[in-house]
Amino acid sequence: MAVASVLRLACGRRLAVVKLGDVRILVDLESSLGKSLYRYGAPLEAHDFADLVHRGDLVIDGGANVGVFALLAAQATGSTGSVVAVEAHSGTARMLERNRQLSRFEWMTVVDKALSDDEGQAWFVALEAGSGLSRLAREQGESSARQVATTTIDSIAASGGRPVTAIKLDVEDAEVKALRGGHKTLSEDRPLLVREVEPAHLVRQGSDVATLEALLNEHGYSEFWGVSKSDRIGLKALSDAPLHGVTNVFCRAPRSAGPTT
């Protein structure tokens, strides 16, 4: 639960520092995310994700935004672990780095790139910093699109020095590309996955839930569950998530950690 925060005025906007254990997140109280974090703390699925992370783990957060999942994971891994937070929006990445510094998590690294299926460049639609709505462009000429550097899960894992134990993905339309860029990691490390499932977002990138589910099944992911409001819901298949109002779905392969009963 969030601890009482300190309000201050900066650049005409109300800001607050939300405290979640050792985690410190500077939020803008004019934004919907900032208001939610200030009033209610981190969402249940972020706490569930952190609860499945252990001391010394290597965690990747793709589409880290201001760092809610990444920071809670870094608190769980401790200084013997490592968290790599990937955020393509340069303004949001600066907010993420500021929150890392406020939390004094030296074992967390911010990567100002987009997760994709290869290393290079991609067109990216940058919306308001911290909104969590920025995404890879569907085409070069799309309004507000600019080029950003891309990286892959496998590239990050190769420099991690240990198996990847958990990955969270919230990359607004590009989850399939991100997972294809993690073929080796998914096959060999079988990390716990938490990913956003929004059918409309997938369609915008020329994919769908069935394609995503087939990709996960190919790597042995066969157990799915999610969180809706305060309830944890078991899912027979990834395609069941929208039917239950579940957005963030936990995915487990035989060697990854799952929920305790």
FENHU-V75338 format. One record per backbone hydrogen bond with DSSP energy under -1.0 kcal/mol. CO is the residue of the C=O (numbers start at 1). NH is the residue of the N-H. E is the energy in kcal/mol with one decimal. If there is no record, write none. Layout:
co | nh | e
CO | NH | E
CO | NH | E
//
This chain:
co | nh | e
8 | 15 | -2.7
10 | 13 | -2.2
13 | 10 | -2.6
14 | 29 | -2.7
15 | 8 | -1.8
16 | 27 | -3.2
18 | 25 | -2.3
19 | 3 | -2.2
20 | 23 | -1.9
23 | 20 | -2.2
25 | 18 | -3.0
27 | 16 | -2.1
28 | 31 | -1.8
31 | 35 | -2.4
32 | 36 | -2.2
33 | 37 | -2.7
34 | 38 | -2.3
35 | 39 | -2.4
36 | 40 | -2.9
37 | 41 | -1.4
43 | 47 | -1.4
44 | 48 | -2.6
45 | 49 | -2.2
46 | 50 | -2.1
47 | 51 | -2.2
50 | 53 | -1.4
54 | 57 | -2.0
57 | 82 | -2.7
58 | 165 | -2.5
58 | 166 | -1.1
59 | 84 | -2.7
60 | 168 | -2.4
61 | 86 | -3.1
62 | 170 | -2.3
64 | 67 | -2.2
67 | 71 | -3.2
68 | 72 | -1.8
69 | 73 | -2.3
70 | 74 | -2.5
71 | 75 | -2.1
72 | 76 | -1.4
73 | 77 | -2.6
74 | 78 | -1.8
77 | 56 | -2.2
78 | 81 | -1.8
82 | 59 | -2.5
83 | 109 | -3.0
84 | 61 | -2.8
85 | 111 | -3.0
86 | 63 | -2.0
86 | 64 | -2.2
89 | 93 | -3.0
90 | 94 | -1.7
91 | 95 | -1.6
92 | 96 | -2.6
93 | 97 | -2.5
94 | 98 | -2.2
95 | 99 | -2.0
96 | 100 | -2.1
97 | 101 | -2.3
98 | 102 | -2.5
99 | 103 | -1.9
100 | 105 | -1.8
104 | 106 | -1.1
105 | 108 | -1.5
107 | 83 | -1.8
109 | 85 | -3.3
111 | 87 | -2.6
111 | 113 | -1.8
114 | 151 | -2.5
120 | 150 | -2.3
122 | 148 | -2.6
123 | 137 | -2.9
124 | 146 | -2.5
125 | 135 | -1.8
128 | 131 | -2.1
135 | 125 | -3.4
139 | 142 | -1.6
142 | 145 | -1.9
144 | 126 | -1.1
146 | 124 | -3.4
148 | 122 | -2.1
149 | 114 | -2.4
150 | 120 | -1.2
151 | 116 | -2.5
152 | 156 | -2.0
153 | 157 | -2.8
154 | 158 | -2.2
157 | 160 | -1.5
165 | 192 | -2.3
166 | 60 | -2.2
167 | 194 | -2.5
168 | 62 | -3.3
169 | 196 | -1.7
171 | 174 | -1.2
174 | 178 | -2.4
175 | 179 | -2.5
176 | 180 | -2.3
177 | 181 | -1.5
179 | 182 | -1.7
181 | 154 | -2.4
182 | 186 | -3.0
183 | 187 | -2.1
184 | 188 | -2.6
185 | 189 | -2.4
185 | 190 | -1.1
192 | 167 | -2.8
193 | 251 | -3.3
194 | 169 | -3.2
195 | 249 | -3.1
198 | 202 | -1.9
199 | 203 | -2.2
200 | 204 | -1.5
202 | 205 | -1.0
202 | 207 | -2.4
203 | 206 | -2.1
208 | 212 | -1.9
209 | 213 | -2.9
210 | 214 | -2.4
211 | 215 | -2.0
212 | 216 | -2.1
213 | 217 | -2.8
214 | 218 | -2.0
216 | 221 | -2.4
217 | 220 | -1.9
223 | 252 | -2.6
224 | 235 | -2.5
225 | 250 | -3.6
226 | 233 | -3.0
228 | 231 | -2.4
231 | 228 | -2.7
233 | 226 | -2.8
237 | 240 | -1.7
238 | 241 | -1.7
240 | 244 | -1.1
241 | 244 | -1.1
241 | 246 | -2.4
242 | 245 | -1.2
247 | 197 | -2.8
249 | 195 | -2.4
250 | 225 | -2.0
251 | 193 | -2.4
252 | 222 | -1.6
252 | 223 | -1.7
253 | 256 | -2.1
//
